[in-house]
Amino acid sequence: MKTELWVKNGYVFTEEGFRNVCIKIKDGVIYTLYESEHEPFQETHVNIIDASGCLVVPGFIDAHVHFNDPGRTDWEGIETGSRAAAIGGTTTIFDMPLNCSPSITNVEKLNLKKEYLISKSYIDYALWGGLTDSNVNNSLELSTMCEGLIGWKVFMSDSGIDDFPYVRPDQLKQAMKIALEQKKILALHAEWQDEIDSLTAFYKQQNGMSERSAFLASRPISAEERAVDYALELAAKYGTAIHFVHISSAKVVEKIQEAKKSGINVTVETCPHYLIFDEEDFLKTGAILKCAPPLRPREEVEGLWDCISNGWIDTIGSDHSPCLFSMKNTDSIWNAWGGIQGVQFTWLALLDEALKRQIPLKKVLPLGTANVAERFGISGKKGRIQPGLDADFALISLDETTIADPASIAFRNQYSPYENKTFNLKIKKTILRGKVIYDDKRGEAKEKYGEFIHQKEGFYGSVPH
């Protein structure tokens, strides 16, 4: 009877870098690593996954997706979203509390969502809760709700969702206090709403300006800077652990890096679209590349890559924010839904670009593996290839290419700014707790093995090093 699983012949990314080792797995957990020439097994007693020609890296963790389940499954749904993520090498996601309907802003809605998601995901998942204008003063509800959440999500500007109102500057102080008391990370969408309102009103009246140019001008980097400055000031005052999501500007990353050096418990995420596309792409393509903050000039893209090289960016999240194509195909850019569909292509695009830039993969891989696990308190189970952790892997070939053919898109609405791009690598297999959940020849697994995962008890916001 075959009782063991081994991953053989791959080039394995470990704490010591890439190594030619075999991985022994028992009960879905990494048991040990052996140097390849010292394999202590008889092949008749084990299952073997041959990783010849592949990099074997930890399964990716995407801390920022909107899978819209329950309530808006015509936009996505965890079944299609998790399938697309698995095809892209992702084995764990943290689902945001908005764009599902209703948004997750109280205990009843959270429990309904937890119950609803059981057995629907191909990959493991955790949940964010929503701290909003409507619940920020309800400390009893929030304290009951927080158990089991990965953290709180706060918008400092309009979320675009009616039942997820943004937190005003005066309310952010209360949000900071709540997150500190509960020992939960506060994830911030940082744009200054008053500045956006003023500029939007102004640029909508500029007749000589295209709508796309006007939209870009209405959400400048200064709106990010002002929101980040204010949040950092409060985090320094209260000692709250904060995490800035989808930062689009190197200038803002540098500001956060200085705050981190001063002792503030802060980390920063950026997204693939800010590292691949620029404002010229948006001006040419339109609503499919509409997001908030918007895409930036090419010098900002280059600056973000410099930040990655410098080790100043902590995590990468897809911010997969899907919708019906009709919500993009509108007469006015102002009315189009703002969000990028890309969870399937996050790591294909990012690693391809890093390799083109000759940035070592050992600098980039932790941004979607070890750093995410460490920051959010799941490093005892996820994020590295080492004994005792879940056997979550992506097997990647650098000798093959992937074309983002529209027919291959696995999320529910088959369009993406990445479609028809060619990536000079290929995800060959995705493995979750020792089970192959995606194989490039056979497709995804028939069974859905995804489970709800919990943060380590007593954890509070470790900053990756």
N, C-alpha and C positions, 0 to 999 in steps of 0.2 A: 504494500500500500504506500502510495506517495504522500509523505507527510510534511515535506519541506518545499519551499520555493527558493530558487536561487536566480539572481540576475548575473549573468556571466558575460565576460569579454567586452564590457563597455569601459569607457573612460569616465570615471565617476567623480563628480564634484563633491569634495569633502571639505572639512575645516582646514585641511592642509593643502587645499587646491585640488586639481584634477589628478586622479591616481588610477592605475590599472589594478582595480580590486574587484572581487566578487562580493555580492551582497547576499547574505543568508537571511531569510524571512521566516518567522514563525507566527502563526495566528495574526497575520496582518501587520506585524511589528518587525522592525529591523532587529535581528538577533545579533549579528556581528558582521564585520568586514574582514575578508581574507585577501592577502596578496595573491594575485592570480596564479602564481606558480605553486602555491601551497593550498590547493583546493581539497579540503578533507571530506569528500563525499564520494559515494558510488552512484553513478547516474541512474541506476535502476530504482533508487529509493527517493528520488526527488523530482519535482517539477522544475523545469529550467526555462528561463526566458533568455534567449541569446541576443545580447545587445551589441553584437559585432558592428563596428563602424559607427557607433552612436556615442554621443555624450549622454551620460545619465545624470540628470540634475534633479534637485528636489521639485516635487510638484508645486506649481506656482500658486500663490495666494493672492487673490484680487480683493482688496479691502474696500472696493468701491464699485458696486453694481446696483442697478435698478432693474430688478426682474419683474416687478409690477404684479406680483401674485400675493394675495388674491385681488380680484376686482377689475384688473385691466389686462387680462390675458390675451386680448386681441393685440395689445402692444408687444407683449413678450410672454411671460410665464416662466416659472422656474424650470419646467421640463425642457423647453427649447433653449432657454438661456444657459442652463447648466450643461446641456449637450454641446452647445457651441463652445462653452468654456473648456470642457473636457477635450474637445477636438484641438483646441489651442494649447493644451498642456497644463491647464489650470485644474487643480484638485480641491481647492477650497475658495469659497467666496464669502464676503460679508455683504448682506443685502441691506440696502438703504431703506429708511422707514417711509419714504414717500414715492409716489407714482403707483404704488398699489392703492387700492381703494376699499376701505378707508385707510388713511395714513396711520402709522403706528404711534399714537400719541396718548394712549391710556392702556391700562392692564387688560381690559376686555378685548380690545383690538389686537394687542400683542398675543394673547392666549389663542384667539381665533386664528391668527396667522400661523403660530407654531403648530397648531393642530392641523391646519389645512396643508402645510408643507410636507407632512410626514409621508415618506415613500415616494415623493414626486421628483427628487433631485438625483442626478447622476453623480454629483460631487458633494463633499461636505460643505456645511454652511453655518454661519453665525449671523446674528441680526443686530442692526443698529436700532436704537429708539429715537423718537423725535422730541426735541425740546423746542417749543414754539411759543409764540405770543399768547396762545390760548391756554397753555398748561404750565408755563414757567413759574407761576405763583402757587401751584398746587403741589406742595412738597410731599404731602402724604401719598398722593397718587404716584408721583415720580419715584418715591422711595420703595413703594411696593413693586413698581414696574421694572426697576433697574436690575433686579436679580436675573442673571442669565444673558443680559445684553452685553455686546462687545464694547459699547460706548454710546454717547449721545451725539446726534447730528443736529447742528444749528445752522440756519441760514441768517446771514446778516443783510441779505437783500431778498427781494421777492423771489419765492421759489417757483412760481408759475403754477402751483397747485393750491386750490382754494382752501383745503382743510389742513394746510401746512404753512400758516402765516409766519413771516420772518420775525426774528427777535430784534426789537429796537435797541439802540445803543444803551439806554438806561436799563433795559431788561437783561442785557448781557451780563451785568454784574451779578444778578441773581442766578443766572445760568452757571456762571463760574463757581459760585458758592455751592450750588447743588452738586455739580460734578465733583468738586473737591470733597464734600462731605461723603459722597457715595463711592469715592475712589474710582470714578469713571472718566475716561478720556473724553474730551469735548472736541468733536470734529467740526471745523468751521468752514462754511462757504463764505469767503471773505471778499465782499464788494460793498462799497458804501452807497446805500440806497438813495440818499438825498442827492448825491452827486450824479448818479445815474438818472434820476428823475429830471433834474435840471437840464442835463445835457440832452436827454432824449427829447424833451420839449423843444429845445433849441434846434437840434439837428433835423427834426421832422419838418421844420419850417424852411429849411434851406433848399430852395428850388433847384439850384445849380449842382446839387450833390446827388449821386446815386444813393438809393436806399441802403445798399450793402455798405458803402463807405460811411453813410450816416450811422448805421448800426455799430460799426467798429468804433467810430468816434464817440458814441454815446456811452461806451464802457471802457474808458482808458485805464492804463496801468495805474494811474494816480488813484482810481477808485479802489483798486486792490491794496495799494500802499496804505491808504488812510484806514481801511478796515483792519489790516494787519497790524498797523501801529497801535490802534486802539485795543485790539485783542491782546497784543503782547504787553501793553501797559497793565491791563487787568490781570493777566496771568502772572506777571511779576508781583503784583500787589497781593493776590490771593493764594498763589502757589499751585494753581490748577494746571493739570497736564492737558495740553492742547495739541491738536493736529490739524494743520492747514491742508485742505484738499485742493486738488487741481490748480495749483499755483502756476501761472502762465508766463512769469517774467523772472529773468535772472536777477534783476535789481531787487525784486521782492525776496527771492531766495537768499540773497546776500544779507538782507536785513534780518531774516529769520536765523541765519547762521550766526550773526553777531549776538542775537538774543540767546541762542543756545550756549554760546561761549560764556555769556554772563551768568548762566545758571538757571535760566528759565527752562521748564520742562516742556519742550516744544519739538515737534517734528514736522516735516513737510513732504507732501506728495505732489508729483506732477503726473501728467497723462501722456500716452503715446502721441495723441494728436498734436500736442504742443511741441513735440520733439520731431515730428515728421512734416506737418503741414504749416503753412504760414498765411498771413492775411491775403497775399496775392492768390493763393489757392481758394480762399473763401470768396474773394471778389469774382473769381472766374466760375466757381462751382455753385456757390449760393447756399441754400438752406441745408443741404446735406452736411455741410461743415459748420452750421450754426451751433454755437455753444456759448456758455457763460462761465467764466470770462471768455471773450472771443479769442480767436487766433491772433497772433501777434506778428510784427515785422520779422523778417528773416534773421536780423541780428539778435533778436530775443531767442529764437530757436537755437542759434549757435551758442548763445550765452548759457542756455539751459544745459546743453551738452558739456560746456566747460564746468558747470556746477556738478554734473555727474562725475566728471573726471576728478574734480576736487573733493568728492565725497560729501557734498553739501545737501544732496537730495536723499531723503531717507527711504521713500517708498514710491512705487509706481502703481497707479490704479487705472483701470480702463475707463472709469466713469461711464460705463455702458448705459446709455439712457435712450432706450428705443421708443419708437412710436409708429403709427401707421404712415405709410408713404404719403397719403393724402394730407397729413399734418405738416409735411415738408413741402409738398407741391401746392403752395399757396400763391396768391397774386402779390402779396406783400411780405417782405422779409420780416417785418415787425410781427406778423401774425403766425409765422412758422414756428413749430416746436423747436426749442433749443436743446440739442442732445446729439451725441455721436454713437452710432452703432459700431462696436468694434471688438467685443470681448473675445471673439474667436481668433483675432489677428494681433492682439496686444503684444505677445512675446515674439511672434514671427516678425512683426514690423520692427520692434525695438532691438532685438538681437541682430537682425539683418543690418539695421542702421549702425549699431555699435561696431559690428565687424567691418563695415565699410570705412568707418572712422578709425579703425585699429585701436578701439578702446577694449582693454582686456575684459573677457566675459566675467572674470572673478570680481570686477568692479560693478557689473550690471546685474548679475544674477541675484545677489542678496536683496536688491530693491524689490523683488517679487517673491522672496522666499524667507531667508533668515531674519531680515530686518522687520518684515511685517509680523512674523511670529513673535519676535522679541518685543516689539512695541505694544502689541495687543494681547500679550499674556497667553499665547498658545505655543510657546517654544518648547514646552514639555512634550508636545505631540507632533508639531509640524515645523517645517521650514529648513530642516537640515537632513543630511544623510548620515546618521550616526545611530549606534545601538540604543534601543529603547524608544525610538520615535516611530510614528506611523510610516509604513512603507509606501510613501507617496512619491512617485517619480514621473518625470517626462523624459522619454528617449528621443533624442534629437540627432538627425543626420545633417551634417554640413556639406555633404556631397550630393544632395538632391535639392530640388526647388519646389516651392509651393506657389501655385497661381490662385489668387483669390477669385476664382470663377464665380459669377453670381449664382450659378446652380449649386455650388458647393457651400453656400452660406447656410448655416444651420440655425441661426436665430430666426424667430418667427417671420419677421418681415424682411424679405431677401433683398436688401440694398445696404450699401455701406460706402463710405469714402475710400475704403481700402480695395473695393472690387476692381478686378483686373490688374492689380499690382502683382509683381513677382517677387517672392522672397527667396533668398539663396540659402534656405534651410528647410527642413521638414520635420514635423512632429510624427514620429513613427509609432509610438505607443504612449498612452497615459495610464498610469497605474495608481489606484487608490487603495490604500491599506492592503496591498498585495494582490489586488484583483485588477486585471486589465479592463479598463472601462472604455478605452478607445484604441483601435488598431487601424493603421492607415490602409490595410488591405481588407479588413473585415468590418470596419465601421465601429459604431458604439456598441457597448454591451446591451443585451436585452433587459437585464435587471438594473434597477436603480439602487445603488448602494449608498447614496449620500445620507449622512447623518447630521443632526444638529450638534454643534460642538460648543463647549463651555470654556470660558476664560479660567485661568488658574485662580483658585480662591485666594483672596487677599492681595492680588496683583494690582499695581497702579503705575502704569505708564513708564516702563523702562525705555530709555533713549538708546537706540542702537549705536554701537561704536565701530 
